[in-house]
């Protein structure tokens, strides 16, 4: 059971917390702060729901092995030509 000294804030405590928030952020920034918090919560909920849906999909369907792919045919190798002899070098050497 929770210790009564460490509980959730009650009526007047919320007013003190609100006053501190207004002093820290300023009254003009509060709507932007609330809007940003709401967007962050919506994104967080959507992501956690997506993760739960992915887990449910993985559990319900058996894994499918990857399809065998056929490799394209390899082109024939170019014929090897013998080196061309330099007749000029032979005349000078011999």
C-alpha positions in Angstrom: 0.0 0.0 0.0 1.2 3.5 -0.7 2.6 5.6 2.0 0.2 8.6 2.6 3.1 11.0 2.7 4.1 9.9 -0.9 0.8 10.2 -2.7 -0.6 11.9 -5.8 -1.0 15.6 -5.6 -4.4 16.8 -4.3 -6.4 20.0 -5.0 -4.2 22.8 -3.7 -1.0 21.0 -4.6 -2.1 21.1 -8.3 -2.5 24.8 -8.1 1.0 25.2 -6.7 2.4 23.0 -9.5 0.4 25.0 -12.1 1.8 28.3 -10.7 5.4 27.0 -10.9 4.9 25.8 -14.5 3.5 29.3 -15.4 6.5 30.9 -13.8 9.0 28.7 -15.6 7.5 28.6 -19.0 5.4 31.8 -19.1 1.7 32.0 -19.9 2.3 32.5 -23.6 4.2 29.3 -24.0 1.6 27.1 -22.2 -0.6 26.4 -25.3 2.4 25.4 -27.3 3.6 23.2 -24.5 0.3 21.5 -24.2 0.0 21.1 -28.0 3.5 19.6 -28.2 2.7 17.2 -25.4 -0.5 16.1 -27.0 1.2 15.4 -30.3 4.0 13.5 -28.6 1.4 11.3 -26.8 -0.5 10.6 -30.0 2.7 9.6 -31.8 3.7 7.4 -28.8 0.3 5.7 -28.8 0.3 5.1 -32.5 3.8 3.6 -32.4 3.0 1.3 -29.5 -0.2 0.2 -31.2 1.8 -0.5 -34.4 4.3 -2.6 -32.4 1.5 -4.6 -30.8 -0.1 -5.2 -34.3 3.3 -6.4 -35.7 3.7 -8.8 -32.8 0.2 -10.2 -33.3 0.8 -10.6 -37.1 4.1 -12.5 -36.4 2.4 -14.8 -33.9 -0.6 -15.6 -36.1 1.2 -16.3 -39.4 4.0 -18.9 -39.8 7.2 -17.6 -41.3 7.4 -18.0 -45.1 10.7 -19.2 -46.5 12.2 -16.9 -49.2 11.4 -17.8 -52.8 14.2 -19.3 -54.8 15.5 -16.9 -57.4 17.0 -18.0 -60.6 20.3 -16.4 -61.6 20.6 -15.0 -65.1 22.7 -17.0 -67.6 26.4 -16.0 -67.7 27.7 -14.8 -71.0 30.3 -17.1 -72.8 33.9 -16.2 -72.2 35.7 -14.4 -74.9 38.2 -16.6 -76.8 41.8 -16.2 -75.8 43.9 -14.9 -78.7 47.6 -15.8 -78.8 50.0 -12.8 -78.4 51.0 -11.2 -81.7 54.7 -11.6 -82.3 56.7 -8.5 -83.2 58.5 -9.4 -86.5 60.5 -6.1 -86.4 62.2 -7.1 -83.1 63.2 -10.5 -84.5 64.9 -8.9 -87.5 67.0 -6.6 -85.3 68.0 -9.4 -82.9 68.9 -12.0 -85.2 
